[in-house]
């Protein structure tokens, strides 16, 4: 029996906050927001302190039926520290295991872990997609730490009987998005010429609404326990297609230059940014058939609808 109170960690973050708002909207489960600092959720639901980096700051789990664990140390661009992997492990592995064991000891029934597609790897070959049950092949410290956290959670589940569910999203976007996705929107709004009009890759993305909907299903679905699920919008786009459809949602005309991928890779290599060229030109596709087969889940929001919502959040485009 799943308890009615759901603790959401990382509730000031992009995904965690969206999960809390979905629970508040549906009024089926009572969200408890676990946060490290100030939050606009105060007054809307119960808020408790939680710091992944401090073993003394664990949330009270009394009366909690499900934990949705969104908090994590995420990518730190151009990090020079040699102990990068150790830093990720301290937060994403040790902090996660500490929370999971506390949850099991407190009688929590189910622990949902928001992991990352980086556990599968960094890229897929043309025509191939990552599957939930592929052998993991993480490369960067973040992906490695997420894989180790997954393995540790499965061990906790074996030892305690607490149900563990793992969800691996690719890039998440929607209202409130930051980082590279937001930068692309700004470039389009400003009419910046982009050399990305001839990219024929394929990448899976997931709208925040689709990810949150899957998490919501996993809170109570009886068949979810013990499984690892991949999630996406169900439509894979090239970088060029994404920019054109993003521009359409923003109501602007894209200025895309048809530079071939090899040219972009060469230029990026000359300035020491091969990683950027890979993200723009490489493919990363995910297969969500297992998610559908077990849970009956399909995306509830289309790419164009999600892009429109994101554009509306951005507000009116700047004047030329």
C-alpha positions in Angstrom: 0.0 0.0 0.0 1.5 3.3 -1.1 1.3 6.1 1.6 -0.4 9.4 0.6 2.7 11.5 1.4 5.4 11.9 -1.2 8.8 13.4 -0.4 10.4 15.2 -3.4 14.1 16.1 -3.1 15.6 18.8 -5.1 12.3 20.6 -4.9 13.8 24.0 -5.8 15.2 22.5 -9.0 13.8 22.3 -12.5 12.4 18.8 -12.3 11.7 18.6 -8.5 9.6 21.7 -8.4 7.6 20.6 -11.4 6.9 17.3 -9.6 5.6 19.1 -6.6 3.4 21.4 -8.6 1.9 18.3 -10.4 1.2 16.6 -7.1 -0.4 19.8 -5.8 -2.5 20.1 -8.9 -3.7 16.5 -8.9 -4.5 16.4 -5.1 -4.1 12.6 -5.0 -0.8 12.6 -3.0 0.4 15.1 -0.5 3.9 16.5 -1.5 6.6 17.2 1.0 9.3 19.4 -0.5 12.9 18.7 0.6 15.0 21.7 -0.1 18.4 23.1 0.7 17.5 26.8 0.7 14.6 29.2 0.1 11.7 28.1 -2.0 8.5 29.5 -3.5 6.8 26.3 -2.4 6.6 27.6 1.2 3.0 27.9 2.2 1.9 25.6 -0.6 3.0 22.4 0.9 5.1 21.1 3.8 8.8 22.0 3.4 11.7 20.2 5.1 15.4 20.9 5.0 17.7 18.5 3.1 21.3 18.8 2.0 22.9 16.0 -0.1 26.3 17.2 1.0 25.7 17.1 4.7 25.0 13.8 6.4 23.5 15.6 9.4 20.8 17.2 7.3 18.4 14.4 6.4 14.6 15.1 6.1 12.2 13.5 8.5 10.6 10.6 6.6 7.9 9.7 9.2 4.7 9.1 7.4 6.3 9.2 3.9 5.2 6.5 1.5 7.2 7.4 -1.6 10.5 9.3 -2.1 11.0 11.0 -5.5 14.7 11.7 -5.5 15.6 14.5 -8.0 18.4 16.2 -6.1 21.9 15.7 -7.5 25.2 17.3 -8.3 24.8 18.1 -12.0 27.3 18.9 -14.7 29.9 21.5 -14.0 31.2 22.8 -17.3 34.9 23.1 -17.7 35.6 21.9 -14.2 39.3 21.8 -13.7 39.4 19.9 -10.4 41.2 16.6 -10.6 38.9 15.1 -8.1 35.7 15.7 -10.2 34.6 12.1 -9.9 35.1 12.1 -6.2 32.9 15.2 -5.9 30.1 13.6 -7.9 30.4 10.4 -5.9 30.1 12.2 -2.6 26.8 13.8 -3.6 25.2 11.5 -6.2 26.2 8.2 -4.7 26.9 8.6 -1.0 24.2 11.2 -0.5 21.7 9.1 -2.4 22.5 5.9 -0.5 22.3 7.7 2.8 18.8 9.0 2.0 17.7 5.6 0.7 18.8 3.7 3.8 17.1 6.3 6.0 13.9 5.9 3.9 14.0 2.1 4.2 14.5 2.3 7.9 11.5 4.7 8.2 9.2 2.4 6.3 9.1 4.2 3.0 7.5 1.8 0.4 9.0 3.1 -2.8 12.0 5.1 -3.9 12.0 6.7 -7.4 15.4 7.8 -8.6 15.7 10.3 -11.4 18.9 9.2 -13.0 20.3 10.1 -16.5 20.5 8.7 -20.0 24.3 9.2 -19.6 24.3 5.9 -17.7 23.7 4.3 -21.0 26.4 6.3 -22.7 27.0 9.5 -24.7 25.9 8.7 -28.2 24.1 6.2 -30.4 25.0 5.0 -33.8 22.7 5.9 -36.8 19.5 3.9 -36.7 20.1 2.5 -33.2 18.7 3.6 -29.8 19.5 3.1 -26.2 17.3 0.6 -24.4 16.6 0.4 -20.7 18.3 -2.9 -20.3 21.4 -2.2 -22.2 24.7 -2.7 -20.5 25.6 0.7 -19.0 28.5 2.5 -20.5 28.8 5.9 -18.8 31.8 8.0 -19.7 31.9 11.3 -17.8 32.0 11.6 -14.0 28.3 12.6 -13.8 27.2 9.5 -15.7 29.5 7.3 -13.8 28.2 8.6 -10.5 24.6 8.0 -11.6 25.3 4.5 -12.6 27.0 3.7 -9.3 24.0 5.3 -7.4 21.7 3.0 -9.4 23.7 -0.1 -8.5 23.8 1.0 -4.8 20.0 1.5 -4.8 19.4 -1.9 -6.2 21.5 -3.3 -3.4 19.5 -1.4 -0.8 16.3 -2.7 -2.3 17.6 -6.3 -2.0 18.6 -5.8 1.6 15.5 -4.0 2.8 12.6 -4.8 0.4 12.0 -1.1 -0.4 10.9 -0.8 -4.0 13.3 1.1 -6.2 12.4 2.6 -9.6 14.9 4.2 -11.9 14.1 6.7 -14.6 16.8 7.9 -17.1 15.8 11.0 -19.0 17.7 12.6 -21.8 17.9 16.4 -22.1 14.8 17.9 -20.3 13.3 21.1 -21.5 10.2 23.3 -20.9 9.3 26.4 -19.0 12.1 27.2 -16.6 14.8 25.5 -18.7 18.4 26.8 -18.4 21.8 26.1 -19.9 22.3 25.2 -23.6 18.6 25.0 -24.5 17.9 28.5 -23.2 20.9 29.8 -25.0 19.6 28.4 -28.3 16.3 30.1 -27.7 18.1 33.4 -27.1 20.2 33.1 -30.3 17.0 32.5 -32.3 15.2 35.5 -30.7 18.1 37.8 -31.4 18.4 36.6 -35.0 21.9 35.3 -34.6 23.1 33.4 -37.8 23.7 29.8 -36.7 25.8 27.3 -38.8 23.3 24.5 -38.0 21.1 24.3 -41.0 22.4 21.0 -42.4 22.7 18.7 -39.3 21.2 15.2 -40.0 21.6 13.7 -36.5 18.8 12.4 -34.3 18.4 13.2 -30.7 15.7 12.3 -28.1 14.5 15.0 -25.7 11.9 15.0 -23.0 9.5 17.8 -22.1 9.3 18.5 -18.4 5.6 17.7 -18.6 6.2 14.3 -20.0 8.9 13.4 -17.5 6.7 14.6 -14.6 3.8 12.5 -16.0 5.9 9.4 -16.0 7.2 10.1 -12.5 3.6 10.5 -11.4 2.6 7.1 -12.9 5.6 5.4 -11.2 4.5 6.7 -7.8 1.6 4.2 -7.6 1.8 1.8 -10.6 2.1 -1.8 -9.3 4.3 -3.0 -12.2 6.8 -0.2 -11.9 8.7 -1.6 -8.9 12.2 -2.9 -9.6 12.3 -1.5 -13.1 14.5 0.9 -15.0 12.7 3.1 -17.5 13.8 5.4 -20.3 11.7 8.4 -21.2 11.4 10.8 -24.2 8.9 12.8 -26.2 8.6 9.8 -28.6 9.8 12.0 -31.5 13.5 12.3 -32.3 14.7 15.5 -34.0 17.9 16.7 -35.7 19.5 19.8 -34.4 18.3 21.6 -37.5 14.7 20.4 -37.0 14.7 21.4 -33.4 15.9 24.9 -34.1 13.3 25.4 -36.9 10.5 24.2 -34.7 11.8 26.2 -31.8 11.8 29.3 -34.0 8.3 28.6 -35.1 7.2 28.4 -31.4 8.9 31.7 -30.7 7.4 33.4 -33.7 10.7 34.3 -35.3 12.5 33.4 -38.5 15.6 31.2 -38.0 18.8 32.2 -39.7 20.4 28.8 -40.2 23.4 28.4 -42.4 23.9 25.0 -44.2 27.3 24.2 -43.0 28.0 20.4 -43.2 28.8 18.5 -40.0 32.4 17.8 -41.0 32.9 21.6 -41.3 31.5 22.2 -37.9 33.6 19.5 -36.4 36.8 20.9 -38.0 36.0 24.4 -36.8 35.2 23.2 -33.3 38.5 21.2 -33.2 40.5 24.3 -34.1 39.1 26.3 -31.2 39.3 23.3 -28.8 35.5 22.7 -28.6 35.0 19.3 -30.1 32.6 18.6 -27.2 30.3 21.3 -28.4 30.4 20.0 -32.0 29.5 16.5 -30.7 26.5 17.8 -28.8 25.2 19.6 -31.8 26.0 17.0 -34.5 26.0 13.7 -32.7 23.0 11.4 -32.2 21.5 10.1 -29.0 18.2 8.2 -29.3 16.3 6.3 -26.7 13.8 3.5 -27.0 10.8 3.9 -24.7 9.0 0.7 -25.7 9.7 -1.0 -22.3 8.1 2.0 -20.5 5.0 1.7 -22.7 4.9 -2.1 -22.4 5.1 -2.3 -18.6 3.3 0.9 -17.6 1.1 1.6 -20.7 2.7 5.1 -20.7 3.1 7.3 -23.7 4.0 11.0 -23.9 1.1 13.3 -23.0 2.6 16.4 -24.6 3.9 16.7 -28.2 7.2 18.4 -29.0 5.4 21.4 -30.6 3.1 21.8 -27.7 6.0 21.7 -25.3 8.0 24.2 -27.3 5.0 26.5 -27.4 4.7 26.3 -23.6 8.4 27.1 -23.3 8.2 30.0 -25.7 5.2 31.4 -23.7 7.3 31.2 -20.6 10.0 33.2 -22.3 7.5 36.0 -23.0 7.3 38.3 -26.0 10.3 38.2 -28.4 12.6 41.3 -28.3 12.2 44.0 -30.9 14.6 43.9 -33.8 
